[in-house]
Amino acid sequence: MLSVNAKSAVTLVILGGVIFLLVIPLYLGKVKRNPIYGFRIRKAFESEENWFKINRYGAVAMMCWAVLLIFMGIVCMYVPPEFVLTTAKISIASIIIPVIQVLRYAKRL
């Protein structure tokens, strides 16, 4: 059975990897406006140009935070077990913060 450290580490590394891979098409500009995939905010749907700018910016933000998430997963292997869940919970902020960054960026367009 895996320790809490190993479980948290595996979860965070996989989550970070999946997020990183999912945003690559957005970064490359391969995703056109659609109702399912991408940063689907009102400003992004105003024009094709906004769609690609916002989604590229969001992809870069998500990639950076995904790398941090992977790093935090690795850190989980080395912190004492009583701090591992706190480390994991703090790491989840790396999903929320890029969304806030995208919303702030979109306001400037």
C-alpha positions as a Markdown table, in Angstrom:
| # | Residue | x | y | z |
|---|---|---|---|---|
| 1 | Met | 0.0 | 0.0 | 0.0 |
| 2 | Leu | 1.3 | 3.5 | -0.9 |
| 3 | Ser | 2.0 | 6.0 | 1.8 |
| 4 | Val | 0.1 | 9.3 | 1.9 |
| 5 | Asn | 3.2 | 10.9 | 0.6 |
| 6 | Ala | 3.4 | 8.7 | -2.5 |
| 7 | Lys | -0.4 | 8.9 | -3.1 |
| 8 | Ser | -0.3 | 12.7 | -3.0 |
| 9 | Ala | 2.9 | 12.8 | -5.1 |
| 10 | Val | 1.4 | 10.6 | -7.8 |
| 11 | Thr | -1.9 | 12.4 | -7.9 |
| 12 | Leu | -0.3 | 15.9 | -8.2 |
| 13 | Val | 2.3 | 14.8 | -10.8 |
| 14 | Ile | -0.4 | 13.1 | -12.9 |
| 15 | Leu | -2.8 | 16.0 | -12.6 |
| 16 | Gly | -0.1 | 18.5 | -13.6 |
| 17 | Gly | 0.9 | 16.4 | -16.5 |
| 18 | Val | -2.7 | 16.0 | -17.8 |
| 19 | Ile | -3.3 | 19.8 | -17.4 |
| 20 | Phe | -0.1 | 20.5 | -19.3 |
| 21 | Leu | -1.0 | 18.2 | -22.1 |
| 22 | Leu | -4.5 | 19.4 | -22.4 |
| 23 | Val | -3.5 | 23.0 | -23.0 |
| 24 | Ile | -0.9 | 22.4 | -25.7 |
| 25 | Pro | -3.5 | 22.6 | -28.5 |
| 26 | Leu | -4.7 | 26.0 | -27.0 |
| 27 | Tyr | -1.2 | 27.3 | -27.0 |
| 28 | Leu | -0.6 | 26.2 | -30.6 |
| 29 | Gly | -3.8 | 27.9 | -31.7 |
| 30 | Lys | -5.4 | 24.6 | -32.9 |
| 31 | Val | -8.7 | 25.1 | -31.2 |
| 32 | Lys | -11.3 | 27.3 | -32.8 |
| 33 | Arg | -14.2 | 28.8 | -30.9 |
| 34 | Asn | -16.4 | 26.1 | -29.6 |
| 35 | Pro | -18.9 | 25.5 | -26.7 |
| 36 | Ile | -16.7 | 22.8 | -24.9 |
| 37 | Tyr | -13.0 | 23.3 | -24.9 |
| 38 | Gly | -10.9 | 26.4 | -24.1 |
| 39 | Phe | -11.2 | 29.4 | -21.9 |
| 40 | Arg | -14.8 | 30.1 | -22.7 |
| 41 | Ile | -15.5 | 33.6 | -21.4 |
| 42 | Arg | -17.6 | 36.3 | -22.9 |
| 43 | Lys | -14.6 | 38.3 | -24.1 |
| 44 | Ala | -13.1 | 35.3 | -25.9 |
| 45 | Phe | -16.3 | 34.9 | -28.0 |
| 46 | Glu | -16.3 | 38.5 | -29.2 |
| 47 | Ser | -13.8 | 37.7 | -32.0 |
| 48 | Glu | -11.5 | 35.1 | -33.4 |
| 49 | Glu | -8.6 | 37.3 | -32.4 |
| 50 | Asn | -9.7 | 37.5 | -28.8 |
| 51 | Trp | -10.4 | 33.7 | -28.7 |
| 52 | Phe | -6.8 | 32.9 | -29.8 |
| 53 | Lys | -5.1 | 35.6 | -27.6 |
| 54 | Ile | -7.0 | 34.6 | -24.5 |
| 55 | Asn | -6.6 | 30.9 | -25.0 |
| 56 | Arg | -2.9 | 31.2 | -25.8 |
| 57 | Tyr | -2.4 | 33.4 | -22.7 |
| 58 | Gly | -4.4 | 31.0 | -20.6 |
| 59 | Ala | -2.5 | 28.0 | -22.0 |
| 60 | Val | 0.9 | 29.6 | -21.0 |
| 61 | Ala | -0.5 | 30.3 | -17.5 |
| 62 | Met | -1.8 | 26.8 | -17.1 |
| 63 | Met | 1.5 | 25.3 | -18.3 |
| 64 | Cys | 3.5 | 27.3 | -15.8 |
| 65 | Trp | 1.2 | 26.3 | -13.0 |
| 66 | Ala | 1.1 | 22.7 | -14.1 |
| 67 | Val | 4.9 | 22.6 | -13.9 |
| 68 | Leu | 4.6 | 24.0 | -10.4 |
| 69 | Leu | 2.0 | 21.3 | -9.6 |
| 70 | Ile | 4.3 | 18.6 | -10.8 |
| 71 | Phe | 7.1 | 20.1 | -8.7 |
| 72 | Met | 4.9 | 20.2 | -5.6 |
| 73 | Gly | 4.0 | 16.5 | -6.3 |
| 74 | Ile | 7.7 | 15.7 | -6.1 |
| 75 | Val | 8.1 | 17.8 | -3.0 |
| 76 | Cys | 5.3 | 15.7 | -1.4 |
| 77 | Met | 7.7 | 12.8 | -1.4 |
| 78 | Tyr | 10.1 | 14.6 | 0.9 |
| 79 | Val | 7.9 | 16.4 | 3.4 |
| 80 | Pro | 6.8 | 14.8 | 6.7 |
| 81 | Pro | 3.5 | 12.9 | 6.3 |
| 82 | Glu | 1.7 | 15.4 | 8.6 |
| 83 | Phe | 2.4 | 18.2 | 6.1 |
| 84 | Val | 1.7 | 16.3 | 2.9 |
| 85 | Leu | -2.0 | 17.0 | 2.8 |
| 86 | Thr | -1.5 | 20.7 | 3.4 |
| 87 | Thr | 1.1 | 20.8 | 0.6 |
| 88 | Ala | -1.4 | 19.1 | -1.7 |
| 89 | Lys | -4.2 | 21.4 | -0.8 |
| 90 | Ile | -2.0 | 24.5 | -1.4 |
| 91 | Ser | -1.0 | 23.0 | -4.8 |
| 92 | Ile | -4.6 | 22.9 | -5.9 |
| 93 | Ala | -4.5 | 26.7 | -6.0 |
| 94 | Ser | -2.5 | 26.2 | -9.2 |
| 95 | Ile | -5.7 | 25.4 | -10.9 |
| 96 | Ile | -7.6 | 28.4 | -9.7 |
| 97 | Ile | -4.9 | 31.1 | -10.0 |
| 98 | Pro | -4.5 | 30.8 | -13.8 |
| 99 | Val | -8.2 | 31.2 | -14.3 |
| 100 | Ile | -8.1 | 34.4 | -12.4 |
| 101 | Gln | -5.1 | 35.5 | -14.4 |
| 102 | Val | -7.0 | 34.8 | -17.7 |
| 103 | Leu | -10.0 | 36.8 | -16.5 |
| 104 | Arg | -7.8 | 39.8 | -15.6 |
| 105 | Tyr | -6.0 | 39.5 | -19.0 |
| 106 | Ala | -9.3 | 39.5 | -20.8 |
| 107 | Lys | -10.4 | 42.7 | -19.2 |
| 108 | Arg | -7.3 | 44.4 | -20.7 |
| 109 | Leu | -8.2 | 43.4 | -24.3 |
